[in-house]
Amino acid sequence: MDSAELLDILGNENRRRILRLLARKPCYVTEISEYLGVSPKAVIDHLRKLEDAGLVESRTDDQRRKYFSISRNLRLEVSVSPYEFGMKSAYPASKSLDVSRCRHISLNVQLADLAETPPSEGGGEADASETDADETGTGDADADRASRTDADETGASDDEAVGRATGLASELDELQQLQSELSLAQRWVHGRIADVQDRLSDALDTGTDGETRLHAEVLSAVAGGASTSADVSRAVEAPRPVVEECLDALEDRGFAERDGDEWSLAE
């Protein structure tokens, strides 16, 4: 499902409220109906649309009640500026993605090592001479040792569980702070893009607003590595003859230069 359809589906307030509720816990229709204050029939209709969009899934419990829950992670972004109106949806990247290779961001995040460490193995069997030396009371001694061992293992297990939980809680807090900072960075970038586009349009002023904007997009595409007119045409989603005319105009004005079929920014 494309971003525009998702935006239409999420434009309904009750569907957004359903998703907020399901983000807390799986619910069945009656619970959702009571939460929203609307009829079960209306809830079923909303859930069907959310299911069709792939946002919600259902399962049936032992009492044959159908529970609904959010099916997957999804991020939907809408950008509105004097130069752009766009929407895009994205699913989480693979955990194996190496974010340190991203050119324009720097992350100082240490992810917790979640690998399970196997419990250390105990020593071998007791020495035969020690076993033979004292058979009297062996049963009691073995029981006592077993009791102490069970207690030690239970304590160690509890300590490991506490260690994992506190480590994951710290990691969650760090990632939530990172999410907040990235959101702020996105807002800053959005504003800077519009500001730079304003200044670029002023520098390229052709007297016609639409033409100026196309020249700015073409020049930006060349700066981004689109070296042929076909590459630029795909980057700005404009017909190739229009792009070639634009490139020629930019060359005439000294903003771009050509080497055979290759285009680059003027030095």
N, C-alpha and C positions, 0 to 999 in steps of 0.2 A: 504494500500500500504506500502511495507516495505521500509527501509531506503535506500537500494541500488537502488531501482527504483526511489525514490525521488531524489537521487543524480544524476541519469542519466537525469532526466527531468530538473533539475536545472543546469545541465552542459551546457545547451545552453544559450549563452549570451543574445539573444533577449528575451528569457523567463524571465531571471533575470531582464532585463530592463522593461519588462511588469509589473512584480511584484513591482519594485521600483515605477513605475508610479501609479499603482493602490493603493499603500500604501499612496499616497497623496490624491487621490480622485477616485471615480468610473468613468469609461470612456467607451465610445462606440467605435466600431471597427475603425471608421474613425479617431478619435482622436489618438488612439494607432498607427494606420498606419502612420499618419503624424509625430508622436513623434519618431517612430523607423526609418522612412524612408524606409519602406518595403511595399509590396502590401497588401491590405486588405485580399486577399486570404491566404497569409502567416500568417497574424495575426490571422485569424480564426483558422488555423491549430494549432498554438501555444496555443491559448485559449482553444481549444478542449482538448489538452493534459493536460493543467493545470486543467481544469474542471474534467477530468477523474481521476486525482490525488487527487481531493478534495481540491485543493488549491484556486480555483476561482469559483465564482458563478455568475449568471446573473439574471437580472430582466428587465422588459419592462416598459417604462414610458408611459405617456398619448399619446405621439406622436408615439408610437409603435417603439421607438428606444430601442435597447437592450443594457443595461449598464452592465459592468462587474466590480466586486469588489472582494477583497480577502475574502475568506469565513470563515477562522478561524485562530487562533494563532497556530503556530507550530515552534518548535525549532529542528533543525537538527545539530547534532554534529558529527564530524569526528576526530578520534584520530589516529595519526601515530607516532610510536616510534620504537626503535629497538626491543621492546618486544610486540608490539601490533599494529594491524591495525583493527579498528572497527568503526562502524557507529551506531548511534541510533537517533531516533526521539522521541520527547516528546511533549505532549500537556500541556497547563497550568494546574497546580494543582487546586483543588477545593478551593474556597475562605475560606472554613471552616478549611483548613489545619492549624494546630497549629505548625508553624515553630519553636517555642520556644522548642519543644520537640526533635528537631534534635540534635543528639549527638555531631556532630563535627563542628557545626557552631553556632555563637552567633550573633543575629541580634538585633540592638537597633532601632526598627522602631515603631513609633506610627502612626497607621492608623487613618485617620480622621473619626470622627463619622458622617456618612452620613444619619443617621436617620432623617426623616422629623419631625420637631417639630410643632405640630398643633398650629395655631395662638390662642392667649389667647381669651377666650370668653368675651364678654362685660357683663355689669351688667344687672339686670332685668329691667323691665319696670319702667318708671318714676312714682313717688309717686302720687296717685290720687289727694291728696289735693293740690300739687303743680300745677298739670294740671288744676284743677278747678280754681285756684287762678288767673290765667292770661290767658284767652283764646284769648285776643286781641293780634294780631301779632304773633300768634302761628305758622301760616304757614311760615312766614318769618324766625322766629327763627329756626323752624325745618329745613328749607332749608339751613340756615346758618350752623347749626350743621352738617347736612348731607354733606355739601361741605367740612367742616373742617375734618370730619371723612374720607371722600374719599381721601383727600389730605394726611392725616396721614397714612392711609392704603397703599396708593401708595408709600409714602416715606419709610414706614417700609418694604414693599415688595422689593423695590429697594435695601435697606440696606441688607436684607437677601440674595438677589441674589448676591450682591457684596461680602458678607461674604463667601457664598458658593464657589464662583468662586476663590477668593483669597486663601481660604483654600485648594481647590483642586489643584490650581497651585503650592502651596507650597508642597503638598503631591507628585505631579508629579515630581517636581524637586528632592525631597528626594529619590524617587524610582529610578529615572534615575541615580542619583549618586550611589545608592546601586547596580544597574545593572552594572555600570562601575567597581565598586570595586569587585563584584563577578566574572566578566570576568577576572580581574587581578588575583584574587585568583585561578580561574580555571587554568590559565596559570602557576601559581606558582606550584600548585598541580601536573599538568602534568609533569613539569620538575622534581619535587621531586620524583614522582613515578618512572620515568626512572632512576634517580640517585640511589634510594634505591634498585631497581631491579639489577642495576649493582653491587652494594656492596653485595647484597644477593647472586648473582651468583658467585662472588668471594669467598664468605664464603662457598658455597656449591660445589665448583668446583669438578666435577666428571671426568673431562677430555674429556667429550663429550658435546658439546654445547647444543644440543637438550635435552639430559638427564638432564643437569644442570637446564635448564629452566623449565622442568617439575617438578623437585624436588622443585624448588622455588615456583611454582604455588601450588603444593600440600601442602607445608609447610604454605604458606599464607592462603590457604583454612582452614587448621586446626586452625590457629591463629584466623580466622574469625568465628569459631564455628562449622565447619563441623567435627563432631566427629566420624562418621563411614566411612568405605571405600565407602559405597554407597553414602553418603553425599558428600564426596570429589570427587567422580567420576562425580557426577552431577555438582559440582562447577567448576571443571576444564575441563569438557566436554571431558573426556578421558575414555577408557574402564576400567571397574572395575578391571580385572586381572592386567592391567598395573599399576593402582593406588595402588593396594595391594602390588605389587612388589616394587614400589617406597617407600611406607610407611615402608616396612620391611627394605629397605636400609637406610632410614632416622633413623629408630630405631637402627640399627647396628652402625651407626655413632654417635649416641647420640643426635640427633636433635629432635626426637619425642619419645614418650613412649606410651605403650598400657596398658589398663586395661580392660581385656576381649575383647569386640568388640569396645570399646571406645578408641579414639586416642586423644592425647593432646600434646602440646609442652613440651619438656623436661624442667624440672625446674633447 
